Amino acid sequence: MYVSRLALDHYRSWGHCVVDFTDGVNILHGANGLGKTNIVEAIEVLSTGTSHRTSSSLPLIERGCASATIRANVSISAPAPGAPASDARHDGSSGAGLGETGAAEPDTTYEVTVAARGANRARINGGSSLYMRDVVGRIPSISFTPEDQRLVSGDPATRRTLLNQAGAMLIGGYADRLQTISKIARQRAALLKQLGERDGYASRQDSILGGLEIWTGQFIEAGVALTRDRQRIVGLLAEPFAEIYRSLAGGRQEASLSYEPSFDEVLMFDEPMAHISEHFQRIYPGEVARGANLIGPHRDDLSLLLDGVPAREFASNGEMWTMALALKMALFDVVAHARGAKPIVILDDVFAQLDESRRGQILEFAGGQDQVIITVAAASDIPAAGGTGGGSGLASGANIIDVAALKRAQDEYLHPDLAAFGLAPASPDGDASHEASKASKAPETASDAPATDGDRAGS
């Protein structure tokens, strides 16, 4: 599977951008600040519905614009021998791309519109309008970024983003359930705030309490479903993560994953909903006082352990990087096995962050994939010939994309040279000779003059 063409309109720093990729290795080369990361981030958003760089959609839209559009032409090859014949997910639902025989279908065009207000929309091959969540997960990709170390050392939100991206690619309906519980959580929090503001809502307290009871029941039901989804995801990742870390680290230490759900009753009881309801009753005063949901999937965490202790507290910088690489590689393996197609691999400015050994490990991993997209600010950021990772081999025959040239193409598209079309641009200083020339050619009567925009507006 690979993206053959990516087109962006009003996406972050790109007013308009068209990039042609090939299968194999693609290298986006250009100085910092040109928008390399924005290009590969757009593939991540199309793939998973989220970006590791932001928790909301608004920063994805060019300033002053109402929406951003991402379009991608995706080519899908037949699966390798021994791979599943379709890209079925772990729940049995299928994605798009491969037919029943496993043969490659024609290129598919995916389009996603990220809206500043309202729902995000999508289309497949220019068809009817869909919700963005209906296409999320159909183009699997795994991004390796400079922020990956935060998967070990950062806050829980970073690790929840990883779980959500994995869920979008592995479990049908995950994105829908995530959106549903986010909506329920906002409604419930609004009622809790109203109960805390007794002066303004005292007369409506009974109706607010009734509404809170309904929303709490829905929150528990949706939360239990999402917690079980995440439990499955961690279960799928645990074994390959441990094996890959053991290989990368030379077998010196044992790494493991531990899911820490806020609704821990899901792990303790076969029927957890009544126990979670009791939990909510116990914390009700605190929720009203703070006007917030104190428990729920929005407070889940994923703990990475090294020899049984939390890595974020005891691991070295190098060990954290190795664990982060192992986690992303494990996710790649799980998604590839589940979908019957290798995810697109994105290496976003990672070489400058890694030592020679880890560069070699990630390049060796990337070397055998269907499509790899690399961003670099300088050619020296790819390991030189003879390096541990054989970087010259990966770059040999690569599709080199000059991002500065993409910027120039954008400027020409947005600000065309009118002279090239035989149209003289207006005089910037409005000189008198130009105005006199216009006056000499003007009709003698107003009735002979063509209507202006103002005339039409007033008619």
Helices and strands as residue ranges (DSSP letters): E 2-11, E 14-20, E 24-29, H 36-48, G 58-60, E 67-75, E 108-115, E 121-124, E 130-131, G 132-134, E 141-144, G 146-149, H 150-153, H 156-170, H 174-196, H 198-201, G 202-204, H 205-248, E 255-260, H 265-268, H 273-290, G 297-299, E 301-306, E 309-310, H 311-314, H 317-339, E 344-348, G 351-353, H 356-366, E 371-376, G 379-381, H 391-395, E 399-402, H 403-414, G 418-421, H 432-440, G 446-448, H 453-458
